[in-house]
Amino acid sequence: MTPNVSLPHLRAARSQAKADMDAILATVEAEKRSSLSTDEQTDFSAKRDEIRALDEQIESAEAAEQRSDAAAELRARYAPKTASLSVTSNETTYRKGDVHGHSWVRDMTAVALRADADAAGRLHRNTREVALETRALSTTDGSGGEFVPPLWLINEAVTLARAGRVIADQVRKLPLPPGTDTISLPRIATGTATAEQASQNTAVQDTDATTNSVSANVATIAGKQTVSQQLLDQSPVNMDDVLLADLVADYAVKLDTFVISNNAANKRGILNVSGINAITYTDATPTVGELYAKGADAIQQIHTGRFLPPDKVFMHPRRWAWFTASLDTQGRPLVVPTANMPQNVLAAMGDVVSEGFVGTFQGLPVYVDPNIPTNLGAGTNEDRIIVARTNDVLLYEGVLRAEAFRETLAGQLSVLLRVFNYAAIHAERYPKAVSVIGGTGLVPPVF
């Protein structure tokens, strides 16, 4: 089964898909091309179709929300008013020992499960009666507090905060081919050669190319949760949807970490590729001015090693915050909002977000990703800045599956919830397409 996705999650997914489309167009514009490549056109069309599908789901979810709001308004309008009440000889709403009268517990349940307006009215009347006739009691346990039930605002349930999959969504994404556990790409290791002919009718340059291959093993990313049948049956919310959505959110974190820093043969993430451009920034008192120069070095090494330009910069949110907090000698910020007219700009802000696109640096778009590790280096406290030509990094990803199984644990009346997917990362195709800035200059910044 596929879990129902909440309206905020649908809107967030649409925003991410729109950001992906914009990133494709930004790449084309940065490279001064007049058209999309075949792969870019495929990705662009897929994102456009995804947005259309999400728009339909959002429209349906908004309509359901409007219907729910309208029903709540009608209940509020026609429920008994909470005007002042003078109790004379009327009998109380809930009478002790009256087995045929109204039940406070049953009315509480009716309100919680189906928003029963009559039950809500009786509960309101009982509240006023208690306030008038038992003024000596309070909400303190032992003095009447046991009769004040807790209110569970299920619609405002606090989900676990998790990061997204920023870098995984910015590299080149391809569908995972079926029927294989390894994706191998042929590669020219050393090429042919040409040279000036010494003289006419003499031998020309003859150099044989050599070849090899790079392989990416398919990895499985999976998680499960066992829940009781009673929890699914008795809870007023769809707990299977809540837990499956949480598993899906954690999958996004683990996939992003897989792309960034996995360190296994034929599964190496970007930070662990052998032969990348390593730029060391060592400084006990780091400054953004020095780091700015390191950024230029990271870019030029891709120019001179890959012979094509990088297109994105990735850093941890704490590193970008350090950029935005930096001032020049006159006390002016070095990173400013793009809407301003700065006198000096080391970088420019975009939207203020905790993950995703935040601005530009050295002319390249900057994306912050909380999944970039901050425990690297000799002191296990350094983060890294990645400059990359993301089209050279391939992420093969299957179709994420979220499932529920009642049969497997039927003997103990439990349900197994499961989420899994397959992925393969090809980050070693062109090691010189990636530059990584690291060193003691990237310890936790001081603000």
N, C-alpha and C positions, 0 to 999 in steps of 0.2 A: 504494500500500500504506500501511497505517497502522502505525507503529512500535509494537513491544511496549513497554509502559510498566512501569517497575520498581515494586515494592511501595511504596518510600518516596514515589515520585511519585504513585501512586494515593492514598496516605493524605494527602499534601499537597493534592491536588486535592479530596478529600472535605472536608478541614478548611476550605478556601477556600469551597467550596459551602455548608457549614454556616454560615460567617461571613456569607456573602451573605444567607442566609435570616434570620439573626439581625438583620442590618442592616435588612432590610425591616420586620421586626416592631418594631425599635427606632424606626424612622421613624414608624410608626403610633402607637406609644406616646408618642413625643415630641410629636406633633401632637394627642394626646388624641382619636384617632378610634377608633371601635368596630369598624371593618372595613377590609379592604384595598381599594384602588382596583382597577379592572379590570386596569390594567397591572401593579400590584403583585401581584395574584393570579396573573396569567400568569407573571411572573418567579418567584414563590414556587413555583408548581406545577412550572415547568421545573427549578428547583434541587432540588426534592424528587425528581423523576424522575432527575435527574443523580446524586443521592446514592444512590438505589436501584441504579442501574446500576453506580456505583463500588463499592458494597457487594458486588455479585456478582463484580466483577473482583477485589476485594481478597480475598474468600473463596477464589476460584480460585487466586490467586497465593500465598496463605498455605498452601493445601493442597499446592501444588507445592513450596513451600519446606520444608514438613514432610517431604514424601517425600524431598527431597534430603538433609535433615538425617538422616533415618532411614538412608538408604543410606550416608552418610558414617560413621555410628555403627557400622554392620555391618562396613564396611571396616576401621575402626579396631580393632574387637573381634577380627576373625579374621585380621588381618595378623600376620606373625611378630613376636613380642615382642622388645623391645630389651634383653633381659637381657644380663649380662656374658658374654663369649665368650672361651674359651681356645683359641687356634689351635695345633694340633699339626701333624700331617702332612697335614691336609686341603688339597685344591687350592683356589686362590683362585677367587672367583666369576667374575671376568672374566680370562681367560687370553690373553695376547698371542699372536697368531698362530693361535689356534684359530678357524678360520672357521666351524666348526659349533657353537661354544659360544654363550653368551649375549653380547649386545651391550649395553654401557653406554649408548650413544646411543639404541639402540632402546628400552631400558627407560625411559630418561628421557622419551622421546616418549610411550610407553605410559602412564606415570603422568600426564603433563601433559594428554593428550587424553582418556583414558578412565578415569583413576584405577585402573589395573590393580594389584590387590593383590599378585600374584606378583612383578611387576616392582618394586614398592615394597619388597618383602621382600629381593630381591636387592640393591637399592641400599643398604638399611640394612646388610646383611651386608658389602658392599664398604666402606662407611664405617668399620665397626669394624676390618676387616682393614687398611685404610690407616692407621688410628690406631695399631694395634699394631705394624705392620711398617715404617712409614716415618715415625717420630717426628721426624726432622730436618726434614721439610717443613712448610710453613705455608701460610696462605691468601694470602701475598704473591706477586704476579706475579713469575715467575722462580724461585720456590722452591716451586712446586706450586700456586700460586693459580689458574693457568689451568684446573686440574681441579676448581675449585669453581664450579659453574654458578650464574648469577643466578637468583633466584626471583621470578617475576612474579605478584603477587597480583591477578589480573585482576578478581576479584569486588570488590576494594577500589579499583578504578580511580578516579582523582581527576577528577571532572568540573569544567568551568569554572564558577566562581562567578558567578551572574548575579542581578540583582534580578528581582522579579516585576512584576505589572501592577496595583498597588494602586488607583490613582485610576481607571484604565480599568474596573476591576470595581466601583467604587462609584458611577459615574454611571449614568444610566438606559440600559440596554442593550436594543436592538431588533434583530431579524433584518434583514439587508440585503435590500431588495426586489430581485428579479431584473430583468434587462433594462433597466438604466438606469446612467448614469454621473454623474447629478446628482439630488440629493434636494432639492426646493424646497418651502418651507412658506409659505403665505400669512400675512400679518401685518397687523393694524390699526396703522397708523402714528400717526394722530391720531384720537381718538374723537369720538363725539357729545357733546352737552352738554344739561344741563337748567338751568333758572333759575326763580326765582319770577315768576309772572305779575303784570304791573304792576297790572292790574285785570281784572274780568270782561269777557269778550268782546273781549279784546285779544290780539295775537299772542303765542304762546308761543315759547320759545327754539328756534331752528332752526339747528343746526350739523351740517354734513355730515362724516362720517368719511372719512378717506383711508386707502388701503391700499398695501402694497408686499409684498415677499417676502424671505425669507432662503434662501440656497442652500448646499448642502454637496456638494462634488465627491467622487466616489468615488476613493479612493487605493488603490494596490496596494502591499502590503508583501511582499517576496519575498526569498529567498536560495537559493543552490545550493552544492553541493560535488561535485566530481568525484573519484572514487576508482578505483583499479585493480581489475579483476576478481580478480587474484591476492590482493589484501588481503581481499576478501570471501570468497574460497574457502579461503585458508590460515589466516586468523585463527581461533582457537578461540572468539572472541566474535562476535556479530552486529554488525559495524562499521557496517552501514547503519542499524541501530536506534540505535546510539550517536550517530552523526552527525546523523541526522534529529531525535533528541531534543534535541540541542544547537541545531539550527536553530530548532526550535519554542520553545526557551527564549529565544533571541535575539529571535524574533518578539514574544514577550510584552513584552520591554523596549522594542522599537521602537514597538509599539502604544501602550504607556503614555506614551512620550515624545511620540508623535503627539497624544495627548489633552491632554497637559500644555502643550507649548510649540511645537507646529508653528506656522509663521508664513507661510502662503501664503493667497492669496485663496480664500475659500470652503472653507478647510481649517484655520482658525485654532484652535489649542489654547487652553485656558482662560487662560493667562497673556498671550496676545496678542489677546484680544478687545477691540475698541474700545468704550469707554464703561463698562467695569467700574468698581467702586468702588475707587479707588486710595488706600490709607492709607500715608502716609510716616512712617517712624520713623527719624529722624536723631539719632544720639547717638554720641559717641566712646567713652563708657563705658556701654554699654547695661545695663539691669537688667530682670529679668523683671517687676518691678512696673510699670515703664513700658510694657512690652510687653503686660501684662495689660490696661491701659487701652486700648491700640490694638486689642486683640481685641474689647473691648466696642464700640469705634467701628465695627469691621468688621461686627459683627453688626447694630448699629442701622441702618447704612446699607442693609443688605438689607431690614430691617423697613420702612424709610421709602421705599425705592425700588422694591422688588418687592411690598411689602405682604403678604408671607408669610415665615415664618421660615426661616433656614438650617438645615441638618441635620448638617453634617460640617465638620471642620477637618482640613486636610492640611498636613504640614510634613516637612522633611528629618529623618532620624534624629539628625543632629548638633544640630538645634535643640531637639528633645525632650530629648536628653541634657542640654542646657544648662538646661532647665527643671528636670529632676530633680536637678541639682547645686546648685540655688540654695537659699540659706539665709536665714532672717530675721535680725534683729539679735540674737536670742538663740541663734543657731546651730542653729535647728530647720529641717528641710527644708520647703520650700514645696509640694513635690509628694511625696505619700506614697502608699504602697500602700493600696488601698481597704479592705483587711482591718483596718487600724489605726484607732484612734480619735484622729484628729488634733485638735490645738488650733487650728491655722490651716491652711487648705488653699487654695492658689492653683489647683492642679489635682490630679487623682487618677490614680494608676497603674492600669492593667489588667495584661494579660500583658506580660512582658518579651520582646519580639520585635524583629527588625530591620526588619520591614515588616508593615504591617497595623495593626489596632486596638491601641492602647497605653494608652488612658486617656480622661480627659475634661478639657475646658477650657471655662470659661464655660458649663458645662452641656451642651456638645456633645461627641460622640465624636471622638477624635483618632486619625487614621491617619498613620503615617509611611511615606514613600515615597522610597527612595534615588534614584529617577529625577527628583525635583525638582531643577532645576539649581542649582549652587552657584557659578556663574561669572557672575552678573549684576551690574548696577550699574557705576558709574564705575570701581571698582577690580577689576572682574571676579572678585569673591570673595564676593558676597552670595547667600544663598538667599532663598526667599519662603515666606510662610505664606498658604494659601488657605482662605478661609471661603466655603462655597457651599451653595446649595440644589441638591443634585445631581440631583434629579428634573427640573430645568430644562435639564440638559445631556444631549443625546441622542447615543449612540454606536451607529451602525449597523454591524454586523459580520457578515460572511459565515461560511461553514463553512471552517475551516482545512484545507488539503490538504497532505499529506506524500506524496511520490511518488518512485519510483525508475524510471529509464529505462535499459535496456541497449542498446536498438536504436540510439539517436542517436549513440553513440560506439563502435559495434561494431567499426569499422575500427581502433581503437587499443586494443581490449579494456578499455574503461573503462565505468564506470557513473555516470550523472548522478543525484544526489539533489537533490530540490527541495522547498521549502516555500513556500507563498504563501497570501495571503488578501486580501480586499477590505474596506475600512472607510471610513466617512464620519462626520465629527464635526459636530454642530450645537451649538456652544457660544455662538452669537450670538443665540439666540432671545430671551433675557432677560439682557442684560448686567448689569443691576442685581441679578441673583441671585448674583453673584460679587463677593467682596471680596478684594483681594490686599494684604497688608502687605509693604512693601519699604523699603529705605533702608540707610544705613550702620550702623544698629543691628542689622543682620542679617549682619554680616561673621562670619568664623569665630569661634566662641565660645572663650573662655579658661576652662580648668578649673583 
